[in-house]
Amino acid sequence: MDDTNEPVAPANQPLSIVPSIITPAGEDEIIDMLVEENRFKGEPELRASAARLLEAGYTVQNVARRLKIRASTVWKWSSEPEIASSIRSGAEYRRRVLGQDLESAAEDALSALVEIVRDPGINPKDRVKASEVILDRCGLVSGPESGHSTAIAIDIDFDERLARIVAGSRT
């Protein structure tokens, strides 16, 4: 326990949101931003480095940190076509990488479920549940809440994703 006399809320009490006050930028900070912006205005090598990093998928904040400049300077450059194009390319690259990671995770999840279904040492109830999850994700089984006893629905998008995952695991 700490020795302060501050009251400590019990663990079962709801958390309350404490508003934080954001102080506006002071005159010195604004002047520093303007000085930095003007200092790097004529530095084509720095802008080219920023463009390459942005295109490689780094965020504006990461680029600014790596180049030791303010993010506001990089955002100011984003009005230029080259930098704007690099930001768009980097965002698309990050989206593709995340998509690949998600597909890989989906493949791992499916493999884990299949292992559970095939393992005779696993509790039969768990094997049935894993089977239901697989069939549910494939769209081949409808739940009792639907009111239909034997309806079959096929999620075409899921089938295509599953086929890509299986094809990718074979290569």
PyMOL CGO cylinders between C-alpha atoms (Angstrom):
from pymol import cmd
from pymol.cgo import CYLINDER

trace = [
    CYLINDER, 0.00, 0.00, 0.00, 1.20, 3.48, -0.48, 0.3, 1, 1, 1, 1, 1, 1,
    CYLINDER, 1.20, 3.48, -0.48, 1.47, 5.82, 2.47, 0.3, 1, 1, 1, 1, 1, 1,
    CYLINDER, 1.47, 5.82, 2.47, -0.50, 8.74, 1.02, 0.3, 1, 1, 1, 1, 1, 1,
    CYLINDER, -0.50, 8.74, 1.02, -3.74, 9.76, 2.62, 0.3, 1, 1, 1, 1, 1, 1,
    CYLINDER, -3.74, 9.76, 2.62, -5.60, 9.81, -0.67, 0.3, 1, 1, 1, 1, 1, 1,
    CYLINDER, -5.60, 9.81, -0.67, -8.77, 7.71, -0.71, 0.3, 1, 1, 1, 1, 1, 1,
    CYLINDER, -8.77, 7.71, -0.71, -8.63, 4.60, -2.88, 0.3, 1, 1, 1, 1, 1, 1,
    CYLINDER, -8.63, 4.60, -2.88, -11.80, 3.54, -4.70, 0.3, 1, 1, 1, 1, 1, 1,
    CYLINDER, -11.80, 3.54, -4.70, -12.83, -0.08, -4.16, 0.3, 1, 1, 1, 1, 1, 1,
    CYLINDER, -12.83, -0.08, -4.16, -12.31, -2.38, -7.13, 0.3, 1, 1, 1, 1, 1, 1,
    CYLINDER, -12.31, -2.38, -7.13, -16.04, -2.82, -7.71, 0.3, 1, 1, 1, 1, 1, 1,
    CYLINDER, -16.04, -2.82, -7.71, -16.76, 0.91, -8.10, 0.3, 1, 1, 1, 1, 1, 1,
    CYLINDER, -16.76, 0.91, -8.10, -17.38, 2.22, -11.63, 0.3, 1, 1, 1, 1, 1, 1,
    CYLINDER, -17.38, 2.22, -11.63, -14.65, 4.27, -13.18, 0.3, 1, 1, 1, 1, 1, 1,
    CYLINDER, -14.65, 4.27, -13.18, -15.34, 7.91, -13.76, 0.3, 1, 1, 1, 1, 1, 1,
    CYLINDER, -15.34, 7.91, -13.76, -14.00, 9.93, -16.63, 0.3, 1, 1, 1, 1, 1, 1,
    CYLINDER, -14.00, 9.93, -16.63, -11.79, 12.78, -15.57, 0.3, 1, 1, 1, 1, 1, 1,
    CYLINDER, -11.79, 12.78, -15.57, -11.88, 15.58, -18.15, 0.3, 1, 1, 1, 1, 1, 1,
    CYLINDER, -11.88, 15.58, -18.15, -8.51, 16.75, -19.30, 0.3, 1, 1, 1, 1, 1, 1,
    CYLINDER, -8.51, 16.75, -19.30, -7.91, 20.33, -20.25, 0.3, 1, 1, 1, 1, 1, 1,
    CYLINDER, -7.91, 20.33, -20.25, -5.85, 20.87, -23.34, 0.3, 1, 1, 1, 1, 1, 1,
    CYLINDER, -5.85, 20.87, -23.34, -3.98, 24.10, -23.21, 0.3, 1, 1, 1, 1, 1, 1,
    CYLINDER, -3.98, 24.10, -23.21, -3.65, 25.94, -26.50, 0.3, 1, 1, 1, 1, 1, 1,
    CYLINDER, -3.65, 25.94, -26.50, -0.22, 26.32, -28.03, 0.3, 1, 1, 1, 1, 1, 1,
    CYLINDER, -0.22, 26.32, -28.03, 1.68, 29.22, -26.58, 0.3, 1, 1, 1, 1, 1, 1,
    CYLINDER, 1.68, 29.22, -26.58, 3.29, 31.98, -28.56, 0.3, 1, 1, 1, 1, 1, 1,
    CYLINDER, 3.29, 31.98, -28.56, 6.77, 30.42, -28.24, 0.3, 1, 1, 1, 1, 1, 1,
    CYLINDER, 6.77, 30.42, -28.24, 5.53, 27.04, -29.53, 0.3, 1, 1, 1, 1, 1, 1,
    CYLINDER, 5.53, 27.04, -29.53, 3.82, 28.67, -32.52, 0.3, 1, 1, 1, 1, 1, 1,
    CYLINDER, 3.82, 28.67, -32.52, 6.96, 30.64, -33.34, 0.3, 1, 1, 1, 1, 1, 1,
    CYLINDER, 6.96, 30.64, -33.34, 9.05, 27.45, -33.10, 0.3, 1, 1, 1, 1, 1, 1,
    CYLINDER, 9.05, 27.45, -33.10, 6.66, 25.70, -35.51, 0.3, 1, 1, 1, 1, 1, 1,
    CYLINDER, 6.66, 25.70, -35.51, 6.87, 28.57, -38.02, 0.3, 1, 1, 1, 1, 1, 1,
    CYLINDER, 6.87, 28.57, -38.02, 10.67, 28.68, -37.77, 0.3, 1, 1, 1, 1, 1, 1,
    CYLINDER, 10.67, 28.68, -37.77, 10.92, 24.93, -38.35, 0.3, 1, 1, 1, 1, 1, 1,
    CYLINDER, 10.92, 24.93, -38.35, 8.52, 25.10, -41.28, 0.3, 1, 1, 1, 1, 1, 1,
    CYLINDER, 8.52, 25.10, -41.28, 10.55, 27.84, -42.96, 0.3, 1, 1, 1, 1, 1, 1,
    CYLINDER, 10.55, 27.84, -42.96, 13.88, 26.16, -42.15, 0.3, 1, 1, 1, 1, 1, 1,
    CYLINDER, 13.88, 26.16, -42.15, 12.86, 22.93, -43.91, 0.3, 1, 1, 1, 1, 1, 1,
    CYLINDER, 12.86, 22.93, -43.91, 10.93, 24.61, -46.74, 0.3, 1, 1, 1, 1, 1, 1,
    CYLINDER, 10.93, 24.61, -46.74, 13.92, 24.55, -49.06, 0.3, 1, 1, 1, 1, 1, 1,
    CYLINDER, 13.92, 24.55, -49.06, 15.31, 21.12, -48.11, 0.3, 1, 1, 1, 1, 1, 1,
    CYLINDER, 15.31, 21.12, -48.11, 14.46, 18.78, -51.02, 0.3, 1, 1, 1, 1, 1, 1,
    CYLINDER, 14.46, 18.78, -51.02, 16.50, 15.89, -49.55, 0.3, 1, 1, 1, 1, 1, 1,
    CYLINDER, 16.50, 15.89, -49.55, 14.48, 15.96, -46.34, 0.3, 1, 1, 1, 1, 1, 1,
    CYLINDER, 14.48, 15.96, -46.34, 11.20, 15.99, -48.27, 0.3, 1, 1, 1, 1, 1, 1,
    CYLINDER, 11.20, 15.99, -48.27, 12.41, 13.15, -50.49, 0.3, 1, 1, 1, 1, 1, 1,
    CYLINDER, 12.41, 13.15, -50.49, 13.32, 11.14, -47.39, 0.3, 1, 1, 1, 1, 1, 1,
    CYLINDER, 13.32, 11.14, -47.39, 9.90, 11.86, -45.91, 0.3, 1, 1, 1, 1, 1, 1,
    CYLINDER, 9.90, 11.86, -45.91, 8.24, 10.78, -49.17, 0.3, 1, 1, 1, 1, 1, 1,
    CYLINDER, 8.24, 10.78, -49.17, 10.17, 7.48, -49.22, 0.3, 1, 1, 1, 1, 1, 1,
    CYLINDER, 10.17, 7.48, -49.22, 9.31, 6.73, -45.60, 0.3, 1, 1, 1, 1, 1, 1,
    CYLINDER, 9.31, 6.73, -45.60, 5.64, 7.59, -46.12, 0.3, 1, 1, 1, 1, 1, 1,
    CYLINDER, 5.64, 7.59, -46.12, 5.50, 5.37, -49.19, 0.3, 1, 1, 1, 1, 1, 1,
    CYLINDER, 5.50, 5.37, -49.19, 7.11, 2.53, -47.21, 0.3, 1, 1, 1, 1, 1, 1,
    CYLINDER, 7.11, 2.53, -47.21, 4.10, 2.60, -44.90, 0.3, 1, 1, 1, 1, 1, 1,
    CYLINDER, 4.10, 2.60, -44.90, 5.28, 4.81, -42.04, 0.3, 1, 1, 1, 1, 1, 1,
    CYLINDER, 5.28, 4.81, -42.04, 2.71, 7.19, -40.58, 0.3, 1, 1, 1, 1, 1, 1,
    CYLINDER, 2.71, 7.19, -40.58, 3.18, 10.95, -40.61, 0.3, 1, 1, 1, 1, 1, 1,
    CYLINDER, 3.18, 10.95, -40.61, 3.96, 10.88, -36.89, 0.3, 1, 1, 1, 1, 1, 1,
    CYLINDER, 3.96, 10.88, -36.89, 6.59, 8.14, -37.32, 0.3, 1, 1, 1, 1, 1, 1,
    CYLINDER, 6.59, 8.14, -37.32, 8.21, 9.96, -40.23, 0.3, 1, 1, 1, 1, 1, 1,
    CYLINDER, 8.21, 9.96, -40.23, 8.38, 13.18, -38.25, 0.3, 1, 1, 1, 1, 1, 1,
    CYLINDER, 8.38, 13.18, -38.25, 9.91, 11.38, -35.27, 0.3, 1, 1, 1, 1, 1, 1,
    CYLINDER, 9.91, 11.38, -35.27, 12.49, 9.59, -37.42, 0.3, 1, 1, 1, 1, 1, 1,
    CYLINDER, 12.49, 9.59, -37.42, 13.47, 12.79, -39.24, 0.3, 1, 1, 1, 1, 1, 1,
    CYLINDER, 13.47, 12.79, -39.24, 13.43, 14.78, -35.98, 0.3, 1, 1, 1, 1, 1, 1,
    CYLINDER, 13.43, 14.78, -35.98, 10.94, 17.34, -37.23, 0.3, 1, 1, 1, 1, 1, 1,
    CYLINDER, 10.94, 17.34, -37.23, 7.40, 18.22, -36.18, 0.3, 1, 1, 1, 1, 1, 1,
    CYLINDER, 7.40, 18.22, -36.18, 4.48, 16.26, -37.57, 0.3, 1, 1, 1, 1, 1, 1,
    CYLINDER, 4.48, 16.26, -37.57, 2.86, 19.57, -38.52, 0.3, 1, 1, 1, 1, 1, 1,
    CYLINDER, 2.86, 19.57, -38.52, 5.73, 20.16, -40.96, 0.3, 1, 1, 1, 1, 1, 1,
    CYLINDER, 5.73, 20.16, -40.96, 5.11, 16.82, -42.68, 0.3, 1, 1, 1, 1, 1, 1,
    CYLINDER, 5.11, 16.82, -42.68, 1.36, 17.53, -42.73, 0.3, 1, 1, 1, 1, 1, 1,
    CYLINDER, 1.36, 17.53, -42.73, 2.10, 20.90, -44.35, 0.3, 1, 1, 1, 1, 1, 1,
    CYLINDER, 2.10, 20.90, -44.35, 4.07, 19.08, -47.05, 0.3, 1, 1, 1, 1, 1, 1,
    CYLINDER, 4.07, 19.08, -47.05, 1.11, 16.77, -47.67, 0.3, 1, 1, 1, 1, 1, 1,
    CYLINDER, 1.11, 16.77, -47.67, -0.49, 19.46, -49.84, 0.3, 1, 1, 1, 1, 1, 1,
    CYLINDER, -0.49, 19.46, -49.84, 2.24, 18.74, -52.41, 0.3, 1, 1, 1, 1, 1, 1,
    CYLINDER, 2.24, 18.74, -52.41, 1.33, 16.03, -54.94, 0.3, 1, 1, 1, 1, 1, 1,
    CYLINDER, 1.33, 16.03, -54.94, 4.45, 13.91, -54.33, 0.3, 1, 1, 1, 1, 1, 1,
    CYLINDER, 4.45, 13.91, -54.33, 3.96, 13.76, -50.54, 0.3, 1, 1, 1, 1, 1, 1,
    CYLINDER, 3.96, 13.76, -50.54, 0.18, 13.26, -50.86, 0.3, 1, 1, 1, 1, 1, 1,
    CYLINDER, 0.18, 13.26, -50.86, 0.80, 10.38, -53.27, 0.3, 1, 1, 1, 1, 1, 1,
    CYLINDER, 0.80, 10.38, -53.27, 3.33, 8.85, -50.87, 0.3, 1, 1, 1, 1, 1, 1,
    CYLINDER, 3.33, 8.85, -50.87, 0.82, 9.05, -48.00, 0.3, 1, 1, 1, 1, 1, 1,
    CYLINDER, 0.82, 9.05, -48.00, -1.83, 7.28, -50.12, 0.3, 1, 1, 1, 1, 1, 1,
    CYLINDER, -1.83, 7.28, -50.12, 0.66, 4.61, -51.29, 0.3, 1, 1, 1, 1, 1, 1,
    CYLINDER, 0.66, 4.61, -51.29, 1.83, 4.01, -47.72, 0.3, 1, 1, 1, 1, 1, 1,
    CYLINDER, 1.83, 4.01, -47.72, -1.75, 3.67, -46.46, 0.3, 1, 1, 1, 1, 1, 1,
    CYLINDER, -1.75, 3.67, -46.46, -2.51, 1.15, -49.22, 0.3, 1, 1, 1, 1, 1, 1,
    CYLINDER, -2.51, 1.15, -49.22, 0.68, -0.77, -48.37, 0.3, 1, 1, 1, 1, 1, 1,
    CYLINDER, 0.68, -0.77, -48.37, -0.29, -0.91, -44.67, 0.3, 1, 1, 1, 1, 1, 1,
    CYLINDER, -0.29, -0.91, -44.67, -3.78, -2.11, -45.65, 0.3, 1, 1, 1, 1, 1, 1,
    CYLINDER, -3.78, -2.11, -45.65, -2.31, -4.94, -47.77, 0.3, 1, 1, 1, 1, 1, 1,
    CYLINDER, -2.31, -4.94, -47.77, 0.10, -6.00, -45.02, 0.3, 1, 1, 1, 1, 1, 1,
    CYLINDER, 0.10, -6.00, -45.02, -2.68, -6.02, -42.43, 0.3, 1, 1, 1, 1, 1, 1,
    CYLINDER, -2.68, -6.02, -42.43, -4.89, -7.98, -44.82, 0.3, 1, 1, 1, 1, 1, 1,
    CYLINDER, -4.89, -7.98, -44.82, -2.18, -10.60, -45.26, 0.3, 1, 1, 1, 1, 1, 1,
    CYLINDER, -2.18, -10.60, -45.26, -1.75, -10.82, -41.49, 0.3, 1, 1, 1, 1, 1, 1,
    CYLINDER, -1.75, -10.82, -41.49, -5.50, -11.28, -41.06, 0.3, 1, 1, 1, 1, 1, 1,
    CYLINDER, -5.50, -11.28, -41.06, -5.62, -14.01, -43.71, 0.3, 1, 1, 1, 1, 1, 1,
    CYLINDER, -5.62, -14.01, -43.71, -2.74, -15.76, -41.98, 0.3, 1, 1, 1, 1, 1, 1,
    CYLINDER, -2.74, -15.76, -41.98, -4.51, -15.50, -38.64, 0.3, 1, 1, 1, 1, 1, 1,
    CYLINDER, -4.51, -15.50, -38.64, -7.71, -16.88, -40.21, 0.3, 1, 1, 1, 1, 1, 1,
    CYLINDER, -7.71, -16.88, -40.21, -5.76, -19.83, -41.58, 0.3, 1, 1, 1, 1, 1, 1,
    CYLINDER, -5.76, -19.83, -41.58, -4.24, -20.49, -38.15, 0.3, 1, 1, 1, 1, 1, 1,
    CYLINDER, -4.24, -20.49, -38.15, -7.66, -20.26, -36.49, 0.3, 1, 1, 1, 1, 1, 1,
    CYLINDER, -7.66, -20.26, -36.49, -9.17, -22.69, -38.99, 0.3, 1, 1, 1, 1, 1, 1,
    CYLINDER, -9.17, -22.69, -38.99, -6.26, -25.10, -38.54, 0.3, 1, 1, 1, 1, 1, 1,
    CYLINDER, -6.26, -25.10, -38.54, -6.71, -24.98, -34.75, 0.3, 1, 1, 1, 1, 1, 1,
    CYLINDER, -6.71, -24.98, -34.75, -10.42, -25.73, -35.07, 0.3, 1, 1, 1, 1, 1, 1,
    CYLINDER, -10.42, -25.73, -35.07, -9.76, -28.60, -37.48, 0.3, 1, 1, 1, 1, 1, 1,
    CYLINDER, -9.76, -28.60, -37.48, -7.17, -30.06, -35.07, 0.3, 1, 1, 1, 1, 1, 1,
    CYLINDER, -7.17, -30.06, -35.07, -9.75, -29.94, -32.27, 0.3, 1, 1, 1, 1, 1, 1,
    CYLINDER, -9.75, -29.94, -32.27, -12.37, -31.65, -34.45, 0.3, 1, 1, 1, 1, 1, 1,
    CYLINDER, -12.37, -31.65, -34.45, -9.97, -34.44, -35.46, 0.3, 1, 1, 1, 1, 1, 1,
    CYLINDER, -9.97, -34.44, -35.46, -8.43, -35.08, -32.03, 0.3, 1, 1, 1, 1, 1, 1,
    CYLINDER, -8.43, -35.08, -32.03, -10.24, -38.03, -30.39, 0.3, 1, 1, 1, 1, 1, 1,
    CYLINDER, -10.24, -38.03, -30.39, -8.64, -37.10, -27.06, 0.3, 1, 1, 1, 1, 1, 1,
    CYLINDER, -8.64, -37.10, -27.06, -10.61, -33.83, -26.88, 0.3, 1, 1, 1, 1, 1, 1,
    CYLINDER, -10.61, -33.83, -26.88, -13.92, -33.78, -25.05, 0.3, 1, 1, 1, 1, 1, 1,
    CYLINDER, -13.92, -33.78, -25.05, -16.66, -34.67, -27.58, 0.3, 1, 1, 1, 1, 1, 1,
    CYLINDER, -16.66, -34.67, -27.58, -18.65, -31.61, -26.55, 0.3, 1, 1, 1, 1, 1, 1,
    CYLINDER, -18.65, -31.61, -26.55, -15.70, -29.37, -27.49, 0.3, 1, 1, 1, 1, 1, 1,
    CYLINDER, -15.70, -29.37, -27.49, -15.26, -31.22, -30.78, 0.3, 1, 1, 1, 1, 1, 1,
    CYLINDER, -15.26, -31.22, -30.78, -18.92, -30.69, -31.63, 0.3, 1, 1, 1, 1, 1, 1,
    CYLINDER, -18.92, -30.69, -31.63, -18.62, -27.00, -30.74, 0.3, 1, 1, 1, 1, 1, 1,
    CYLINDER, -18.62, -27.00, -30.74, -15.54, -26.61, -32.96, 0.3, 1, 1, 1, 1, 1, 1,
    CYLINDER, -15.54, -26.61, -32.96, -17.42, -28.36, -35.78, 0.3, 1, 1, 1, 1, 1, 1,
    CYLINDER, -17.42, -28.36, -35.78, -20.36, -26.00, -35.33, 0.3, 1, 1, 1, 1, 1, 1,
    CYLINDER, -20.36, -26.00, -35.33, -18.07, -22.99, -35.45, 0.3, 1, 1, 1, 1, 1, 1,
    CYLINDER, -18.07, -22.99, -35.45, -16.48, -24.21, -38.69, 0.3, 1, 1, 1, 1, 1, 1,
    CYLINDER, -16.48, -24.21, -38.69, -19.85, -24.92, -40.30, 0.3, 1, 1, 1, 1, 1, 1,
    CYLINDER, -19.85, -24.92, -40.30, -21.27, -21.64, -39.04, 0.3, 1, 1, 1, 1, 1, 1,
    CYLINDER, -21.27, -21.64, -39.04, -18.40, -19.67, -40.58, 0.3, 1, 1, 1, 1, 1, 1,
    CYLINDER, -18.40, -19.67, -40.58, -18.88, -21.54, -43.85, 0.3, 1, 1, 1, 1, 1, 1,
    CYLINDER, -18.88, -21.54, -43.85, -22.57, -20.62, -43.86, 0.3, 1, 1, 1, 1, 1, 1,
    CYLINDER, -22.57, -20.62, -43.86, -23.67, -24.25, -44.14, 0.3, 1, 1, 1, 1, 1, 1,
    CYLINDER, -23.67, -24.25, -44.14, -25.73, -24.36, -40.93, 0.3, 1, 1, 1, 1, 1, 1,
    CYLINDER, -25.73, -24.36, -40.93, -28.41, -22.04, -39.64, 0.3, 1, 1, 1, 1, 1, 1,
    CYLINDER, -28.41, -22.04, -39.64, -29.03, -21.68, -35.94, 0.3, 1, 1, 1, 1, 1, 1,
    CYLINDER, -29.03, -21.68, -35.94, -32.23, -22.69, -34.14, 0.3, 1, 1, 1, 1, 1, 1,
    CYLINDER, -32.23, -22.69, -34.14, -33.15, -19.03, -33.82, 0.3, 1, 1, 1, 1, 1, 1,
    CYLINDER, -33.15, -19.03, -33.82, -33.80, -18.81, -37.55, 0.3, 1, 1, 1, 1, 1, 1,
    CYLINDER, -33.80, -18.81, -37.55, -36.89, -21.01, -37.28, 0.3, 1, 1, 1, 1, 1, 1,
    CYLINDER, -36.89, -21.01, -37.28, -35.87, -23.19, -40.24, 0.3, 1, 1, 1, 1, 1, 1,
    CYLINDER, -35.87, -23.19, -40.24, -34.90, -26.75, -39.58, 0.3, 1, 1, 1, 1, 1, 1,
    CYLINDER, -34.90, -26.75, -39.58, -32.59, -27.41, -42.53, 0.3, 1, 1, 1, 1, 1, 1,
    CYLINDER, -32.59, -27.41, -42.53, -31.74, -24.21, -44.33, 0.3, 1, 1, 1, 1, 1, 1,
    CYLINDER, -31.74, -24.21, -44.33, -28.45, -24.03, -46.17, 0.3, 1, 1, 1, 1, 1, 1,
    CYLINDER, -28.45, -24.03, -46.17, -26.92, -20.65, -46.85, 0.3, 1, 1, 1, 1, 1, 1,
    CYLINDER, -26.92, -20.65, -46.85, -23.59, -20.26, -48.57, 0.3, 1, 1, 1, 1, 1, 1,
    CYLINDER, -23.59, -20.26, -48.57, -21.49, -17.18, -47.98, 0.3, 1, 1, 1, 1, 1, 1,
    CYLINDER, -21.49, -17.18, -47.98, -19.80, -16.78, -51.37, 0.3, 1, 1, 1, 1, 1, 1,
    CYLINDER, -19.80, -16.78, -51.37, -17.28, -14.22, -50.08, 0.3, 1, 1, 1, 1, 1, 1,
    CYLINDER, -17.28, -14.22, -50.08, -16.23, -16.55, -47.25, 0.3, 1, 1, 1, 1, 1, 1,
    CYLINDER, -16.23, -16.55, -47.25, -15.88, -19.46, -49.68, 0.3, 1, 1, 1, 1, 1, 1,
    CYLINDER, -15.88, -19.46, -49.68, -13.60, -17.36, -51.89, 0.3, 1, 1, 1, 1, 1, 1,
    CYLINDER, -13.60, -17.36, -51.89, -11.51, -16.23, -48.91, 0.3, 1, 1, 1, 1, 1, 1,
    CYLINDER, -11.51, -16.23, -48.91, -11.29, -19.80, -47.62, 0.3, 1, 1, 1, 1, 1, 1,
    CYLINDER, -11.29, -19.80, -47.62, -10.21, -21.03, -51.06, 0.3, 1, 1, 1, 1, 1, 1,
    CYLINDER, -10.21, -21.03, -51.06, -7.47, -18.35, -51.19, 0.3, 1, 1, 1, 1, 1, 1,
    CYLINDER, -7.47, -18.35, -51.19, -6.29, -19.33, -47.71, 0.3, 1, 1, 1, 1, 1, 1,
    CYLINDER, -6.29, -19.33, -47.71, -6.16, -23.02, -48.58, 0.3, 1, 1, 1, 1, 1, 1,
    CYLINDER, -6.16, -23.02, -48.58, -4.42, -22.31, -51.90, 0.3, 1, 1, 1, 1, 1, 1,
    CYLINDER, -4.42, -22.31, -51.90, -1.91, -20.07, -50.13, 0.3, 1, 1, 1, 1, 1, 1,
    CYLINDER, -1.91, -20.07, -50.13, -1.08, -22.75, -47.57, 0.3, 1, 1, 1, 1, 1, 1,
    CYLINDER, -1.08, -22.75, -47.57, -0.25, -25.24, -50.30, 0.3, 1, 1, 1, 1, 1, 1,
    CYLINDER, -0.25, -25.24, -50.30, 2.39, -23.03, -51.91, 0.3, 1, 1, 1, 1, 1, 1,
]
cmd.load_cgo(trace, "trace")
